[in-house]
Every structure is written in structure tokens, then in C-alpha cells.
Amino acid sequence: MTSTTKSNVANDAMSLINDLILYQDSIPPYKDEVVKKCAKQIEELYQANYDDILAMRSKLDSSSSSASSIHDDPKMQLCRARQNCIEHIKRLCLTYLTVRLDRLKSLRWKHGGLLPFKIKNNLSPSETEWLNGYSRMLAEFQQSIGDNGVNLFGHIHPPKSLHIHVRALSDYGEFELSDGTTIILKKNSLHYIPREDCDTLLKQGILEFANLGC
């Protein structure tokens, strides 16, 4: 089996990789028929090897030839070539499936669980099942942190600074920071405090980010 023949046998598997290259920023429609065809090719190549090896063993048992003579048999060379094709098709198919899952995981974090319908429609049933399980585990993990849980999707990128400038929008009064320091929040007062201490007040509209022009 020549390299050209090997390439022809793996054409279907290679088409899966070409799809990933064509849709580099998304997930292309899952090619179920092509994946099944690749699996069938592997089965056929394996069965051909199995039949040839049985024939060689039978020939060896009925003759006075030594076991080492099998390695010089043309059928053995063909078996090796078929096995190379099997491994080649497997690598391409596994790459296709792995890259799709990696992209799906990345899109799950990017969209915070609200994947566009177009992407969901391109998934296989197994990928949809994996996505549901992954989302469920993420939700359970977030709920298990602290008393009120934590939203990991609100902090995907690390902050440029651990402290931020904020402005009070109302006379809130005393506010204790995580280090025990107490500050007075008066309307229009400016403060430079740890980001983690003011997230809740920012969401409640008591504070706002202060643009100091720097």
C-alpha cells in the first residue's frame, strides 16, 4: 500500500480536519456520516489484516517454514501498511473530536452558558450531552463557594489592578473594608479601594467607577 493509496483511504478523515481549518473561530456542523464512514474504514482494514494473518498462520502450520519467514511474506508488508492507515485515520478523527470539544469549552466560557442557537445546532448528540454535563458541574461548583456562591463568568480576565477608583453616588455612611479599615461613603466622595470590596456596592448602584483621566 503506497503513500498515495494511504492518502486516498484517509481522504474522508482529512475532510474533517479541513472543516476545522475552514471554521477556525467557530464549530462547524458535525459530520456524523463522515465519522461513521471513517469508523467503517477502520473496521474493514482491521478485518483484512485479521484474515491475512490467519491465512499466514495457517500456511505456517502446514509447512516446515520458520516463524521468521512470516515477516518476509508480502501479506505481512500489506498488513503493516494497513495498520499505518488505521492509525492515521484514528489520529485524524480523534483530533477532529478533541478540537471540537476544546472549542465548545472555550465558547461556553465566552458566552457564559448562553450559546448561540447556530452553534448548538452544529453539535452532535454526544457533544450536547457533554455540554449539559459540563454546565451542570460548573453551576454546582460556583454554588459551593462561600455563602452565596460566585459567578466565575464575571471574572474571566484578571483585573489590571487590585485597587480601583470609585465614586459614591449616595450618602451610604460607614463601610468596612476586608482589611478592617473603615471609610465614609458620602455622595460624590472619591475612594481608592480593593476591587473585591466594592463589587457588591457597584452592582447595587451605590458606587460607580471613577474616571480620573489617568
GUDOPA-685799 format. One record per residue (C-alpha): x, y, z; residue number from 1. Coordinates in Angstrom, 1 decimal, decimal comma. Example, Ala and Ser with C-alpha at 12.3 -4.5 7.8 and 13.67 -1.06 7.14 Angstrom:
BEGIN
[[12,3; -4,5; 7,8]; 1]
[[13,7; -1,1; 7,1]; 2]
This chain:
BEGIN
[[0,0; 0,0; 0,0]; 1]
[[1,7; 3,2; -1,2]; 2]
[[1,6; 6,6; 0,4]; 3]
[[-0,8; 7,7; -2,4]; 4]
[[-3,2; 4,8; -1,5]; 5]
[[-2,9; 5,7; 2,2]; 6]
[[-3,8; 9,3; 1,3]; 7]
[[-6,8; 8,1; -0,6]; 8]
[[-8,0; 5,9; 2,2]; 9]
[[-7,7; 8,8; 4,7]; 10]
[[-9,5; 11,4; 2,4]; 11]
[[-12,7; 11,3; 4,4]; 12]
[[-10,8; 11,7; 7,7]; 13]
[[-8,8; 14,6; 6,3]; 14]
[[-12,0; 16,3; 5,2]; 15]
[[-12,9; 16,5; 8,9]; 16]
[[-9,7; 18,4; 9,6]; 17]
[[-10,2; 20,7; 6,6]; 18]
[[-13,6; 21,6; 8,2]; 19]
[[-11,9; 22,7; 11,4]; 20]
[[-9,4; 24,8; 9,4]; 21]
[[-12,3; 26,4; 7,4]; 22]
[[-14,2; 27,3; 10,6]; 23]
[[-11,3; 28,3; 12,8]; 24]
[[-13,3; 30,7; 15,0]; 25]
[[-16,4; 28,5; 15,5]; 26]
[[-17,6; 24,9; 15,4]; 27]
[[-18,7; 23,5; 12,0]; 28]
[[-21,7; 21,3; 11,6]; 29]
[[-20,9; 17,8; 13,0]; 30]
[[-20,3; 15,4; 10,1]; 31]
[[-21,8; 12,3; 11,5]; 32]
[[-21,9; 10,3; 8,2]; 33]
[[-18,2; 11,0; 7,6]; 34]
[[-17,2; 10,0; 11,1]; 35]
[[-19,2; 6,7; 10,7]; 36]
[[-17,5; 6,1; 7,3]; 37]
[[-14,1; 6,5; 8,9]; 38]
[[-15,0; 4,0; 11,6]; 39]
[[-16,2; 1,6; 8,9]; 40]
[[-12,9; 2,0; 7,0]; 41]
[[-11,0; 1,2; 10,2]; 42]
[[-13,1; -1,9; 10,7]; 43]
[[-12,6; -3,1; 7,1]; 44]
[[-8,8; -2,6; 7,3]; 45]
[[-8,7; -4,4; 10,6]; 46]
[[-10,7; -7,3; 9,3]; 47]
[[-8,5; -7,5; 6,2]; 48]
[[-5,4; -7,7; 8,4]; 49]
[[-7,1; -10,3; 10,6]; 50]
[[-7,9; -12,5; 7,6]; 51]
[[-4,4; -12,2; 6,2]; 52]
[[-2,7; -13,0; 9,5]; 53]
[[-4,9; -16,1; 9,9]; 54]
[[-4,0; -17,2; 6,4]; 55]
[[-0,3; -16,8; 7,1]; 56]
[[-0,5; -18,7; 10,4]; 57]
[[-2,4; -21,5; 8,7]; 58]
[[0,2; -21,6; 5,9]; 59]
[[3,0; -21,7; 8,5]; 60]
[[1,3; -24,5; 10,5]; 61]
[[1,0; -26,7; 7,3]; 62]
[[4,6; -26,2; 6,2]; 63]
[[8,1; -26,5; 7,5]; 64]
[[8,8; -22,8; 7,3]; 65]
[[10,1; -21,0; 10,3]; 66]
[[8,1; -18,2; 12,1]; 67]
[[10,6; -15,6; 10,9]; 68]
[[9,5; -16,3; 7,3]; 69]
[[6,2; -14,6; 8,0]; 70]
[[8,0; -11,2; 8,3]; 71]
[[9,1; -11,6; 4,7]; 72]
[[5,7; -12,5; 3,4]; 73]
[[4,2; -9,8; 1,1]; 74]
[[1,0; -10,1; 3,0]; 75]
[[2,8; -9,0; 6,2]; 76]
[[4,0; -5,9; 4,4]; 77]
[[0,5; -5,2; 3,4]; 78]
[[-0,7; -5,7; 7,0]; 79]
[[1,8; -3,2; 8,2]; 80]
[[0,6; -0,7; 5,6]; 81]
[[-3,0; -1,2; 6,5]; 82]
[[-2,1; -0,7; 10,2]; 83]
[[-0,4; 2,6; 9,4]; 84]
[[-3,6; 3,6; 7,6]; 85]
[[-5,7; 2,6; 10,7]; 86]
[[-3,5; 4,7; 13,0]; 87]
[[-3,6; 7,7; 10,6]; 88]
[[-7,4; 7,7; 10,3]; 89]
[[-7,7; 7,3; 14,1]; 90]
[[-5,4; 10,3; 14,8]; 91]
[[-7,3; 12,5; 12,4]; 92]
[[-10,7; 11,5; 13,8]; 93]
[[-9,5; 12,0; 17,4]; 94]
[[-8,1; 15,4; 16,5]; 95]
[[-11,4; 16,4; 15,0]; 96]
[[-13,4; 15,4; 18,1]; 97]
[[-10,8; 16,8; 20,6]; 98]
[[-10,6; 20,2; 18,8]; 99]
[[-14,4; 20,5; 18,7]; 100]
[[-14,6; 19,8; 22,4]; 101]
[[-11,9; 22,4; 23,2]; 102]
[[-13,7; 25,0; 21,1]; 103]
[[-17,0; 24,1; 22,7]; 104]
[[-15,5; 24,6; 26,2]; 105]
[[-14,0; 27,9; 25,2]; 106]
[[-17,3; 29,2; 23,7]; 107]
[[-19,1; 28,0; 26,9]; 108]
[[-16,9; 30,4; 28,9]; 109]
[[-17,1; 33,2; 26,3]; 110]
[[-20,9; 33,2; 26,2]; 111]
[[-21,5; 32,3; 29,8]; 112]
[[-23,7; 29,4; 29,0]; 113]
[[-25,9; 31,2; 26,5]; 114]
[[-24,5; 29,7; 23,4]; 115]
[[-26,0; 31,0; 20,1]; 116]
[[-28,5; 28,6; 18,5]; 117]
[[-26,4; 28,3; 15,4]; 118]
[[-23,5; 26,8; 17,5]; 119]
[[-25,8; 24,4; 19,4]; 120]
[[-27,4; 23,3; 16,1]; 121]
[[-23,9; 22,2; 14,9]; 122]
[[-23,3; 19,8; 17,8]; 123]
[[-23,6; 16,1; 17,8]; 124]
[[-25,9; 14,4; 20,4]; 125]
[[-22,8; 13,4; 22,4]; 126]
[[-21,4; 16,9; 22,3]; 127]
[[-24,7; 18,3; 23,5]; 128]
[[-24,7; 15,8; 26,4]; 129]
[[-21,1; 16,7; 27,3]; 130]
[[-22,0; 20,4; 27,2]; 131]
[[-25,0; 19,9; 29,6]; 132]
[[-22,9; 17,9; 32,0]; 133]
[[-20,1; 20,5; 31,9]; 134]
[[-22,5; 23,3; 32,5]; 135]
[[-24,1; 21,4; 35,4]; 136]
[[-20,7; 20,8; 37,1]; 137]
[[-19,8; 24,5; 36,7]; 138]
[[-23,0; 25,6; 38,2]; 139]
[[-22,6; 23,2; 41,2]; 140]
[[-19,0; 24,4; 41,7]; 141]
[[-20,0; 28,1; 41,7]; 142]
[[-22,8; 27,5; 44,2]; 143]
[[-20,5; 25,6; 46,5]; 144]
[[-18,2; 28,6; 47,0]; 145]
[[-19,0; 30,9; 50,0]; 146]
[[-22,4; 31,6; 51,4]; 147]
[[-23,9; 33,0; 48,2]; 148]
[[-21,8; 31,3; 45,6]; 149]
[[-19,7; 33,1; 43,0]; 150]
[[-20,1; 33,9; 39,3]; 151]
[[-16,9; 32,8; 37,6]; 152]
[[-18,0; 34,2; 34,3]; 153]
[[-17,9; 37,7; 35,7]; 154]
[[-14,2; 37,5; 36,3]; 155]
[[-12,8; 35,6; 33,2]; 156]
[[-10,0; 38,2; 32,7]; 157]
[[-7,7; 39,2; 35,7]; 158]
[[-8,1; 42,8; 36,7]; 159]
[[-5,3; 45,2; 35,7]; 160]
[[-5,2; 46,5; 39,3]; 161]
[[-6,3; 45,0; 42,6]; 162]
[[-7,5; 48,5; 43,6]; 163]
[[-9,8; 50,8; 41,7]; 164]
[[-11,0; 54,4; 41,9]; 165]
[[-14,7; 54,7; 42,7]; 166]
[[-17,2; 57,5; 43,4]; 167]
[[-20,1; 57,3; 45,9]; 168]
[[-23,5; 58,0; 44,4]; 169]
[[-25,2; 58,5; 47,7]; 170]
[[-24,6; 59,1; 51,4]; 171]
[[-24,1; 55,5; 52,4]; 172]
[[-22,2; 56,1; 55,6]; 173]
[[-19,5; 53,8; 57,1]; 174]
[[-18,2; 50,9; 55,1]; 175]
[[-15,7; 48,4; 56,4]; 176]
[[-13,1; 47,0; 54,0]; 177]
[[-11,8; 43,5; 54,1]; 178]
[[-8,6; 44,6; 55,9]; 179]
[[-10,7; 46,2; 58,8]; 180]
[[-10,3; 49,8; 57,6]; 181]
[[-13,5; 51,9; 57,8]; 182]
[[-14,3; 54,5; 55,2]; 183]
[[-17,1; 57,0; 55,0]; 184]
[[-19,1; 57,0; 51,7]; 185]
[[-20,6; 60,4; 51,1]; 186]
[[-22,2; 61,4; 47,8]; 187]
[[-19,5; 62,3; 45,2]; 188]
[[-16,7; 61,3; 47,5]; 189]
[[-13,8; 59,5; 45,8]; 190]
[[-12,1; 56,4; 47,1]; 191]
[[-9,3; 54,1; 46,0]; 192]
[[-10,2; 50,7; 47,5]; 193]
[[-9,7; 46,9; 46,7]; 194]
[[-11,8; 45,8; 43,8]; 195]
[[-13,2; 42,8; 45,7]; 196]
[[-14,6; 45,1; 48,5]; 197]
[[-16,7; 47,2; 46,2]; 198]
[[-18,1; 44,7; 43,7]; 199]
[[-21,4; 44,4; 45,6]; 200]
[[-21,8; 48,2; 46,0]; 201]
[[-21,1; 48,7; 42,3]; 202]
[[-23,8; 46,3; 41,4]; 203]
[[-26,2; 47,9; 43,8]; 204]
[[-25,6; 51,4; 42,3]; 205]
[[-24,1; 52,8; 45,5]; 206]
[[-20,7; 53,2; 43,8]; 207]
[[-19,5; 53,8; 40,3]; 208]
[[-16,2; 53,6; 38,6]; 209]
[[-14,4; 57,0; 38,8]; 210]
[[-12,7; 58,1; 35,6]; 211]
[[-9,9; 60,3; 36,8]; 212]
[[-8,4; 60,8; 33,4]; 213]
[[-5,3; 58,7; 34,1]; 214]
